[in-house]
Amino acid sequence: MLADRVNLPKYLTVIDETSFRISIRLQPKAKKEGVIGEFEDFLRFSVTAPPVKGKANERLKKLLAKLLNISKTNIKIISGELNRNKIVEIKGSSLKKILTALDALKEDG
């Protein structure tokens, strides 16, 4: 498995070959969207949506789905719905695809 040969970031956990968890610290109502950097064991991510009625969470899921070219239904916030610190579960992708996408976001952000 690729995860055995790759030094994974602290915020990324491999569940199986197509399922992963990312620990995200979300900054809602930001001027720009994307990866800001790393904070402790979290990937810092910003969205322009406000933290009202789940809008920031929905925007985060939509951005991750677009980035990974998977359905939004394959992305679930399993912890932190009402908190900045979230654990997001992603299904239907590959480790290589996730690492490549996150690296690209870091370079853009």
C-alpha positions as CSV (number, residue, x, y, z in Angstrom):
1,M,0.0,0.0,0.0
2,L,1.2,3.5,-0.9
3,A,0.6,4.8,2.7
4,D,3.3,2.4,4.0
5,R,5.9,4.1,1.7
6,V,4.9,7.7,2.1
7,N,5.6,10.0,5.0
8,L,2.0,11.2,5.6
9,P,1.2,14.7,7.0
10,K,-0.1,14.6,10.6
11,Y,-3.6,15.8,9.5
12,L,-4.2,12.9,7.1
13,T,-5.3,9.4,8.2
14,V,-5.7,6.4,5.8
15,I,-8.7,4.2,6.6
16,D,-8.3,2.0,3.5
17,E,-7.3,2.3,-0.1
18,T,-10.2,4.6,-1.0
19,S,-11.1,6.2,2.3
20,F,-9.3,8.9,4.3
21,R,-9.7,11.4,7.1
22,I,-8.4,14.9,7.1
23,S,-8.2,17.0,10.2
24,I,-9.1,20.6,9.1
25,R,-9.1,23.8,11.0
26,L,-11.6,25.9,9.1
27,Q,-11.6,29.7,8.8
28,P,-15.1,30.8,7.6
29,K,-15.9,34.2,6.2
30,A,-12.4,34.6,4.8
31,K,-11.4,36.9,1.8
32,K,-9.9,33.9,-0.1
33,E,-10.6,30.2,-0.2
34,G,-8.0,27.4,0.0
35,V,-5.3,26.0,2.2
36,I,-3.7,28.5,4.5
37,G,-1.1,26.1,5.9
38,E,-0.8,23.7,8.8
39,F,-1.7,24.4,12.4
40,E,-0.7,21.8,15.0
41,D,-2.2,18.5,13.6
42,F,-4.7,20.3,11.3
43,L,-4.7,21.5,7.8
44,R,-5.8,25.1,7.9
45,F,-8.4,25.8,5.3
46,S,-10.4,29.0,4.5
47,V,-13.8,29.5,2.9
48,T,-15.7,32.7,2.1
49,A,-19.0,31.4,3.4
50,P,-20.1,32.5,6.9
51,P,-20.4,30.0,9.7
52,V,-24.2,30.3,9.7
53,K,-26.6,27.4,9.2
54,G,-23.9,25.1,7.9
55,K,-22.9,27.3,5.0
56,A,-19.2,27.2,5.7
57,N,-19.3,23.4,6.1
58,E,-21.2,23.0,2.8
59,R,-18.7,25.2,1.0
60,L,-15.8,23.2,2.4
61,K,-17.4,19.9,1.2
62,K,-18.1,21.5,-2.2
63,L,-14.5,22.7,-2.6
64,L,-13.0,19.3,-1.6
65,A,-15.4,17.5,-4.0
66,K,-14.3,19.7,-6.9
67,L,-10.7,19.5,-6.0
68,L,-10.7,15.7,-5.8
69,N,-13.2,15.2,-8.6
70,I,-15.6,13.2,-6.5
71,S,-19.2,13.6,-5.5
72,K,-20.0,15.8,-2.6
73,T,-21.9,12.8,-1.1
74,N,-18.5,11.1,-0.7
75,I,-17.4,13.8,1.8
76,K,-18.7,13.8,5.3
77,I,-17.9,15.9,8.3
78,I,-17.7,13.3,11.0
79,S,-16.6,15.6,13.8
80,G,-16.8,19.3,14.4
81,E,-20.0,20.3,12.6
82,L,-20.3,23.3,15.0
83,N,-16.5,23.9,15.6
84,R,-13.6,25.2,13.6
85,N,-11.7,22.0,14.1
86,K,-13.2,19.3,11.9
87,I,-12.5,15.7,10.9
88,V,-13.6,15.2,7.3
89,E,-14.0,11.7,5.9
90,I,-13.4,11.3,2.1
91,K,-14.4,8.1,0.2
92,G,-13.9,7.2,-3.4
93,S,-10.4,8.7,-4.0
94,S,-6.8,7.6,-3.9
95,L,-4.0,8.6,-1.6
96,K,-2.0,9.8,-4.5
97,K,-4.9,11.9,-5.8
98,I,-5.4,13.5,-2.3
99,L,-1.7,14.2,-1.7
100,T,-1.4,15.8,-5.2
101,A,-4.5,17.9,-4.7
102,L,-3.5,19.1,-1.3
103,D,0.0,20.0,-2.5
104,A,-1.5,22.0,-5.4
105,L,-3.8,23.8,-3.0
106,K,-0.9,24.7,-0.7
107,E,1.0,26.2,-3.7
108,D,-2.0,28.2,-4.8
109,G,-3.0,29.4,-1.3
